Amino acid sequence: MSKQGVQNGKETATDKPKKHWSLGLLKSMKDPKSIYKETKKVVVIKDKYPKAKVHYLVLPRDEISSIYKLNKDHVDLLEEFGKIFEEIQTDHSNLMLCSGFHAVPSMQRLHMHIISKDMISSCLKTKIHWNSFTTKFFLPYRDVFKKLKEDGYIDKISPEAHKKFMSTPLKCNQCDFEPKNMPQLKQHLLTHCDE
């Protein structure tokens, strides 16, 4: 029997359980306003909370939860990710882009980040945001592709390594500057935009 509520004298179905935020990529993949590019195998969406001037997510149409579910059958899919990255780099030839995967993804669907090196964004707020793209926590696409092609799987990082990467002291990704805090880093990053 479904639960019912009463509102203004009328029976109503109670609220449906809300889906966890980590499942939100699927909804964005279906939203025409979010889609930047698509092929038969992949959909590229704009990151809802971009951490740089350019920030896209490349997702497979097939349901794959993370890089740790990939095997040799997925080499062609990852090759497609690489081609998409090259196309997007051409689209944004005025910026230097990076592509890669978070070692411990927060969202429950395989996705590759394509992000510009400037890291200029109002959504870049915390040390964890910064370190998730500027330490070895960010697994470069070419390394993941090579590992998958050669070994057929991707190694998980240990909880200790995860903790270490997230607590790494702040350091500019474009020079040797070591800021004391995020506001100082963000101010410093603007100096690289003038170069």
C-alpha positions as CSV (number, residue, x, y, z in Angstrom):
1,M,0.0,0.0,0.0
2,S,1.4,3.4,-1.0
3,K,1.7,6.0,1.7
4,Q,-0.7,8.9,1.3
5,G,-0.8,12.3,2.9
6,V,-3.6,14.8,3.2
7,Q,-3.3,18.3,1.9
8,N,-6.1,20.8,1.8
9,G,-8.6,18.0,2.3
10,K,-7.2,16.0,-0.7
11,E,-5.1,12.9,-0.6
12,T,-1.7,13.2,-2.1
13,A,1.1,10.8,-2.6
14,T,3.9,11.5,-0.2
15,D,7.1,12.9,-1.6
16,K,9.2,10.4,-3.5
17,P,12.6,9.7,-1.9
18,K,15.2,12.1,-3.2
19,K,18.0,10.7,-5.2
20,H,21.5,11.2,-3.7
21,W,23.4,14.1,-5.2
22,S,26.2,11.7,-6.3
23,L,23.8,10.3,-8.9
24,G,23.2,13.8,-10.5
25,L,25.3,13.2,-13.6
26,L,22.7,11.0,-15.2
27,K,20.2,13.9,-15.0
28,S,22.7,16.3,-16.5
29,M,23.4,13.9,-19.4
30,K,19.8,14.2,-20.4
31,D,19.5,18.0,-20.1
32,P,20.1,19.7,-23.5
33,K,21.3,22.9,-21.6
34,S,24.1,20.9,-20.0
35,I,25.3,19.0,-23.1
36,Y,28.3,20.4,-24.9
37,K,29.0,17.6,-27.3
38,E,27.9,14.0,-27.9
39,T,28.7,10.9,-29.9
40,K,27.3,7.4,-30.0
41,K,29.5,6.4,-27.1
42,V,29.8,9.5,-25.0
43,V,28.1,12.6,-23.8
44,V,30.1,15.7,-22.8
45,I,28.4,18.0,-20.3
46,K,29.4,21.3,-18.7
47,D,30.4,20.9,-15.1
48,K,27.7,22.3,-12.9
49,Y,30.3,23.8,-10.5
50,P,33.3,24.5,-12.7
51,K,36.6,24.8,-11.1
52,A,38.2,26.7,-14.0
53,K,37.2,28.8,-17.0
54,V,36.6,25.6,-19.0
55,H,35.4,22.5,-17.2
56,Y,33.6,19.6,-18.9
57,L,32.8,16.1,-17.9
58,V,33.0,13.2,-20.5
59,L,30.6,10.4,-19.6
60,P,29.9,7.1,-21.3
61,R,26.4,6.3,-22.5
62,D,26.9,2.8,-21.0
63,E,26.4,2.5,-17.3
64,I,29.8,2.3,-15.8
65,S,30.2,3.4,-12.2
66,S,33.9,4.3,-12.1
67,I,37.3,3.8,-13.6
68,Y,37.7,0.8,-11.4
69,K,35.0,-1.0,-13.3
70,L,36.9,-0.7,-16.6
71,N,38.5,-3.6,-18.3
72,K,40.1,-4.4,-21.7
73,D,36.7,-4.4,-23.3
74,H,36.6,-0.6,-22.6
75,V,39.8,0.4,-24.4
76,D,37.8,1.6,-27.4
77,L,35.6,3.7,-25.1
78,L,38.7,5.3,-23.5
79,E,40.1,5.9,-26.9
80,E,36.9,7.9,-27.7
81,F,37.5,9.9,-24.5
82,G,40.9,10.9,-25.9
83,K,39.5,11.9,-29.2
84,I,36.9,14.1,-27.5
85,F,39.6,15.7,-25.4
86,E,41.6,16.6,-28.6
87,E,38.4,18.1,-30.2
88,I,37.7,20.2,-27.1
89,Q,41.4,21.3,-26.9
90,T,40.9,22.5,-30.5
91,D,37.7,24.3,-29.6
92,H,39.6,26.1,-26.8
93,S,43.0,26.5,-28.5
94,N,43.6,29.7,-26.5
95,L,43.7,27.7,-23.2
96,M,45.8,24.9,-21.9
97,L,43.5,22.0,-21.0
98,C,44.1,18.9,-18.9
99,S,42.2,15.7,-18.9
100,G,41.9,13.1,-16.2
101,F,40.0,11.2,-13.5
102,H,39.7,11.6,-9.8
103,A,41.2,8.7,-8.0
104,V,38.2,8.7,-5.6
105,P,35.3,10.1,-7.6
106,S,32.6,11.9,-5.7
107,M,30.0,11.2,-8.4
108,Q,28.6,7.8,-9.2
109,R,29.2,7.4,-12.9
110,L,32.5,7.1,-14.8
111,H,33.5,10.6,-15.9
112,M,36.7,12.3,-17.2
113,H,37.3,15.9,-16.3
114,I,38.5,18.3,-19.0
115,I,39.6,21.4,-17.2
116,S,41.7,24.5,-18.1
117,K,44.9,25.1,-16.2
118,D,43.9,28.6,-15.1
119,M,41.7,27.3,-12.3
120,I,39.8,30.7,-12.2
121,S,36.3,30.1,-10.8
122,S,34.1,31.2,-8.0
123,C,33.3,27.5,-7.5
124,L,36.9,26.8,-6.6
125,K,36.6,27.4,-2.8
126,T,38.6,24.8,-0.8
127,K,42.0,23.2,-0.5
128,I,40.3,19.9,-1.4
129,H,38.9,21.3,-4.6
130,W,42.4,22.5,-5.5
131,N,44.3,19.3,-4.5
132,S,41.8,17.1,-6.3
133,F,43.1,18.6,-9.6
134,T,46.7,19.5,-8.8
135,T,48.1,16.5,-7.0
136,K,48.5,12.8,-8.0
137,F,44.9,12.4,-6.9
138,F,44.1,13.6,-10.4
139,L,45.0,10.7,-12.7
140,P,46.0,12.0,-16.2
141,Y,44.0,10.5,-19.0
142,R,47.0,9.2,-20.9
143,D,48.2,7.3,-17.8
144,V,44.8,5.7,-17.2
145,F,44.5,4.8,-20.9
146,K,47.9,3.2,-21.0
147,K,47.3,1.2,-17.8
148,L,44.0,0.0,-19.1
149,K,45.4,-1.0,-22.5
150,E,48.4,-2.8,-21.0
151,D,46.9,-4.4,-17.8
152,G,43.1,-4.3,-18.3
153,Y,42.4,-2.6,-15.0
154,I,43.1,0.5,-12.9
155,D,44.6,0.3,-9.4
156,K,42.7,1.9,-6.5
157,I,44.6,4.3,-4.3
158,S,44.8,3.6,-0.5
159,P,42.8,5.6,2.0
160,E,46.2,6.8,3.3
161,A,47.3,8.1,-0.1
162,H,43.9,9.8,-0.5
163,K,44.3,11.6,2.8
164,K,47.9,12.6,1.9
165,F,46.9,14.1,-1.4
166,M,44.0,16.1,0.1
167,S,46.3,17.5,2.8
168,T,49.1,18.5,0.5
169,P,50.2,22.1,1.1
170,L,48.9,24.6,-1.5
171,K,51.1,25.3,-4.4
172,C,50.5,27.2,-7.6
173,N,50.0,24.8,-10.6
174,Q,51.9,27.2,-12.9
175,C,54.9,28.4,-10.8
176,D,56.6,27.8,-7.5
177,F,54.4,30.1,-5.4
178,E,53.2,28.6,-2.1
179,P,50.3,30.6,-0.8
180,K,49.2,30.5,2.9
181,N,45.5,30.0,2.0
182,M,42.9,29.7,-0.8
183,P,42.2,33.5,-1.1
184,Q,45.9,34.2,-1.5
185,L,46.1,31.4,-4.1
186,K,43.1,32.7,-6.0
187,Q,44.5,36.2,-6.1
188,H,47.9,34.8,-7.3
189,L,46.2,32.8,-10.1
190,L,44.9,36.0,-11.6
191,T,48.5,37.2,-12.2
192,H,49.0,34.2,-14.6
193,C,46.0,35.4,-16.6
194,D,47.8,38.6,-17.5
195,E,50.8,36.7,-18.9
